[in-house]
Amino acid sequence: MNKILVVDYEKCTGCRNCEMACSVFHVHVNNPTKSAVRIVKWERAGLDVPIICQQCEEPACASICPVRAISRDADTGALAVDYDLCVGCRMCMVACPFGAVTFDVDRRQVIKCDLCGGVDPWCVRFCEPRALTYRLPAVVSMDKKRAAGRSLLEALTPRNRRVHTQQI
């Protein structure tokens, strides 16, 4: 069984080291906008929340991609983008229930976590409070992931705006 990234939201301090480490590893530039990890401040709960790909068993991002640029790496189990195929249509961004796919406006391609190729991901290595860990999964059901995603979406959505979610 492949390892997964696990987030302990209570430990995250919002230091953003994970964002910096990710961008340095992947594009050799310290620029959080180039990172596959994003820290979102959840004011109501007083939390800093790392938004990161959940490597879904049935990935909506891969299913919706018109050029099949997102596929699962056989060795790591990570969903990876083939940048030779990606046309930057952003359909995967819309489909991701966790908001974990972003867009690089300079390269005109999406950004999503590939688990750094299966070695200890850099976001984990540089997470000083140890809010991010890379380990074999305990029993983490898709229902728990969906519930967490819905809670986060509701918390981050302005009260006067309706959110329409699609059951995947």
Kinemage of the C-alpha trace (Angstrom):
@kinemage 1
@onewidth
@group {chain A} dominant
@subgroup {mainchain}
@vectorlist {calphas} color= white
{ca met a 1} P 0.000 0.000 0.000
{ca asn a 2} L 1.264 3.481 -0.874
{ca lys a 3} L 1.922 6.236 1.628
{ca ile a 4} L -0.312 9.284 1.876
{ca leu a 5} L 0.038 12.828 3.173
{ca val a 6} L -1.760 13.308 6.458
{ca val a 7} L -2.557 16.752 7.877
{ca asp a 8} L -2.929 17.518 11.570
{ca tyr a 9} L -4.736 20.852 11.355
{ca glu a 10} L -4.255 21.597 15.041
{ca lys a 11} L -0.462 21.615 14.615
{ca cys a 12} L -0.274 23.937 11.599
{ca thr a 13} L 1.097 27.353 12.570
{ca gly a 14} L 0.739 28.950 9.135
{ca cys a 15} L 4.524 29.300 8.737
{ca arg a 16} L 4.205 28.448 5.018
{ca asn a 17} L 7.463 26.451 4.970
{ca cys a 18} L 5.576 23.712 3.118
{ca glu a 19} L 4.650 26.124 0.309
{ca met a 20} L 8.220 27.333 -0.044
{ca ala a 21} L 9.701 23.823 0.027
{ca cys a 22} L 7.267 22.594 -2.620
{ca ser a 23} L 7.997 25.431 -5.039
{ca val a 24} L 11.765 25.098 -4.560
{ca phe a 25} L 11.639 21.330 -5.157
{ca his a 26} L 9.483 21.529 -8.275
{ca val a 27} L 10.414 24.781 -10.028
{ca his a 28} L 13.601 25.812 -8.186
{ca val a 29} L 12.073 29.132 -7.126
{ca asn a 30} L 10.903 30.199 -3.679
{ca asn a 31} L 7.424 31.302 -4.718
{ca pro a 32} L 4.289 30.099 -2.894
{ca thr a 33} L 2.155 30.652 -6.008
{ca lys a 34} L 4.105 27.825 -7.664
{ca ser a 35} L 3.406 25.408 -4.805
{ca ala a 36} L 1.042 22.438 -4.821
{ca val a 37} L 0.383 23.142 -1.121
{ca arg a 38} L -1.558 26.233 -0.083
{ca ile a 39} L -2.110 27.521 3.410
{ca val a 40} L -5.558 29.010 3.932
{ca lys a 41} L -6.352 30.952 7.083
{ca trp a 42} L -9.633 29.752 8.572
{ca glu a 43} L -10.468 32.755 10.738
{ca arg a 44} L -13.630 31.433 12.387
{ca ala a 45} L -11.867 28.369 13.730
{ca gly a 46} L -8.552 30.110 14.340
{ca leu a 47} L -6.733 27.616 12.133
{ca asp a 48} L -4.248 27.704 9.294
{ca val a 49} L -5.287 24.931 6.935
{ca pro a 50} L -2.921 23.235 4.473
{ca ile a 51} L -4.847 22.537 1.263
{ca ile a 52} L -3.221 19.602 -0.466
{ca cys a 53} L -4.182 16.873 -2.931
{ca gln a 54} L -5.851 13.907 -1.238
{ca gln a 55} L -4.757 11.488 -4.004
{ca cys a 56} L -8.362 10.272 -4.301
{ca glu a 57} L -9.122 6.666 -5.142
{ca glu a 58} L -11.637 7.851 -7.751
{ca pro a 59} L -10.120 11.181 -8.813
{ca ala a 60} L -12.552 13.665 -10.312
{ca cys a 61} L -9.595 15.686 -11.638
{ca ala a 62} L -8.342 12.774 -13.745
{ca ser a 63} L -11.814 11.740 -14.892
{ca ile a 64} L -12.695 15.184 -16.223
{ca cys a 65} L -9.376 15.935 -17.963
{ca pro a 66} L -10.127 16.089 -21.711
{ca val a 67} L -6.575 15.095 -22.700
{ca arg a 68} L -5.998 12.519 -19.923
{ca ala a 69} L -3.029 14.489 -18.571
{ca ile a 70} L -3.592 13.297 -14.984
{ca ser a 71} L -2.867 9.680 -14.181
{ca arg a 72} L -1.799 7.570 -11.227
{ca asp a 73} L 1.898 6.797 -10.936
{ca ala a 74} L 2.238 3.030 -10.573
{ca asp a 75} L 5.191 3.265 -8.181
{ca thr a 76} L 4.037 6.011 -5.801
{ca gly a 77} L 0.265 5.890 -6.181
{ca ala a 78} L 0.293 9.667 -6.672
{ca leu a 79} L -1.870 11.379 -9.236
{ca ala a 80} L 0.588 13.178 -11.474
{ca val a 81} L 0.175 15.670 -14.306
{ca asp a 82} L 1.852 14.928 -17.632
{ca tyr a 83} L 2.848 18.471 -18.547
{ca asp a 84} L 3.491 17.470 -22.154
{ca leu a 85} L -0.235 16.746 -22.412
{ca cys a 86} L -1.747 19.411 -20.133
{ca val a 87} L -3.426 22.171 -22.154
{ca gly a 88} L -4.252 24.362 -19.161
{ca cys a 89} L -8.035 24.145 -19.529
{ca arg a 90} L -8.459 24.089 -15.717
{ca met a 91} L -11.277 21.540 -15.746
{ca cys a 92} L -9.428 19.577 -13.052
{ca met a 93} L -9.445 22.665 -10.827
{ca val a 94} L -13.219 22.857 -11.094
{ca ala a 95} L -13.646 19.131 -10.464
{ca cys a 96} L -11.417 18.817 -7.389
{ca pro a 97} L -13.660 18.710 -4.297
{ca phe a 98} L -10.769 19.856 -2.088
{ca gly a 99} L -9.581 22.859 -4.107
{ca ala a 100} L -6.163 21.234 -4.266
{ca val a 101} L -5.402 21.925 -7.922
{ca thr a 102} L -4.092 25.408 -8.715
{ca phe a 103} L -2.862 27.166 -11.837
{ca asp a 104} L 0.554 28.504 -12.815
{ca val a 105} L -0.190 31.593 -14.894
{ca asp a 106} L 3.388 31.762 -16.194
{ca arg a 107} L 3.526 28.192 -17.501
{ca arg a 108} L -0.230 28.108 -18.256
{ca gln a 109} L -0.525 24.696 -16.617
{ca val a 110} L -2.103 23.304 -13.490
{ca ile a 111} L -0.208 22.570 -10.310
{ca lys a 112} L -1.041 19.554 -8.146
{ca cys a 113} L 0.821 17.449 -5.644
{ca asp a 114} L 2.732 14.472 -7.032
{ca leu a 115} L 4.175 13.465 -3.625
{ca cys a 116} L 7.625 14.549 -4.855
{ca gly a 117} L 8.005 11.331 -6.792
{ca gly a 118} L 7.510 9.082 -3.776
{ca val a 119} L 10.480 10.107 -1.656
{ca asp a 120} L 9.671 11.983 1.535
{ca pro a 121} L 7.804 14.998 0.164
{ca trp a 122} L 9.576 18.284 0.760
{ca cys a 123} L 6.522 19.827 2.390
{ca val a 124} L 6.799 17.154 5.097
{ca arg a 125} L 10.567 17.541 5.462
{ca phe a 126} L 10.291 21.274 6.095
{ca cys a 127} L 7.157 21.261 8.255
{ca glu a 128} L 8.696 22.182 11.604
{ca pro a 129} L 5.524 21.798 13.684
{ca arg a 130} L 5.003 18.361 12.074
{ca ala a 131} L 1.511 19.192 10.893
{ca leu a 132} L 2.234 17.240 7.688
{ca thr a 133} L 3.292 13.604 7.776
{ca tyr a 134} L 3.826 11.040 5.021
{ca arg a 135} L 2.823 7.588 6.131
{ca leu a 136} L 0.967 4.443 5.348
{ca pro a 137} L -2.736 5.090 5.647
{ca ala a 138} L -4.697 4.026 8.648
{ca val a 139} L -8.309 3.424 7.795
{ca val a 140} L -9.100 6.760 6.172
{ca ser a 141} L -12.359 6.440 4.353
{ca met a 142} L -13.441 8.537 1.414
{ca asp a 143} L -16.498 9.550 3.424
{ca lys a 144} L -14.267 11.184 6.039
{ca lys a 145} L -12.372 13.033 3.316
{ca arg a 146} L -15.591 14.260 1.719
{ca ala a 147} L -17.001 15.384 5.065
{ca ala a 148} L -13.811 17.295 5.837
{ca gly a 149} L -13.875 18.888 2.389
{ca arg a 150} L -17.516 19.933 2.781
{ca ser a 151} L -16.862 21.414 6.228
{ca leu a 152} L -13.898 23.354 4.932
{ca leu a 153} L -15.823 24.568 1.886
{ca glu a 154} L -18.707 25.762 4.058
{ca ala a 155} L -16.344 27.542 6.419
{ca leu a 156} L -14.532 29.327 3.593
{ca thr a 157} L -17.637 30.330 1.641
{ca pro a 158} L -19.165 33.747 2.353
{ca arg a 159} L -22.556 33.440 4.032
{ca asn a 160} L -24.438 35.239 1.254
{ca arg a 161} L -23.148 32.882 -1.444
{ca arg a 162} L -24.540 29.475 -2.238
{ca val a 163} L -22.218 26.584 -2.868
{ca his a 164} L -23.243 23.799 -5.197
{ca thr a 165} L -21.388 20.554 -4.714
{ca gln a 166} L -21.660 17.502 -6.865
{ca gln a 167} L -21.639 14.042 -5.357
{ca ile a 168} L -18.646 12.187 -6.757
